[in-house]
Amino acid sequence: MRESLERIGRFDRQRAYDRFRSTFRPEHTRLITVGGALAGCVALGMSEDGLLLEHFYILPEQQGRGLGQAVLRQVLQEADAAALPVRLSVLQKSEAGRFYARQGFTMTGQDEWDVYYERRPQGIAT
């Protein structure tokens, strides 16, 4: 996240750590491994009427190989099976926004620092 925070002039190591720590819920967090080595994590928890993708991090050396897309695809399959939307936010000017848009998320709003996205459940028979 450092690169995205620096891009908007907001990187502060302690503030980034405090923000992550204040929203970290271990019971919602899954570790991502490749060949037995830690490659990242994803945290997905319930919100009012859907799922909130709270944290999704892939180590820089593991990025660009399709790992993030594969992990997100699994998360979205679970959300679809439960017929729940998935919501998330990314920092303004973050490359993550384009990644999520390619995965079917649409922008629902923004503020000074964040852009908000949602993906409605897919493939639900009515």
Steps between C-alpha positions, in 0.01 A plus 500: 500500500795730547521588130130595486526707817810679372320576172238703690751648745362304797768246589573490869632166621340528844163617368494215245585249771240644739229493233572139412522398865171672589312315226679165521267216594693172508182293477434648154856472372639227278868465426600448139793267441695396194717192531460513877627859523287796605391699193230727649169509679135573440241602758132466422236573762127554524362851471140619539364322194798349324869428525778750556839433345695668776857416405655336195876502473733308274875535556657710223717212380184288453305765309442486126477120491122456528505412869283794606248426227483132601448585867237763421322257266467255792370774731245608240384141443432474873309830496298389198414169668370696800323752270683790667654814353865577570604855587844653538691822488832593345711809536454776245739453205570140597561248222274265699193682368569381147562146625162489676320654202636218281354253750148642467495763776336835435577826672228606743657816641811677613630745752821694545712189562310192389299360208220255585407198289238228500446177313148360502451122519533324164323197356207497737197315367171674575 
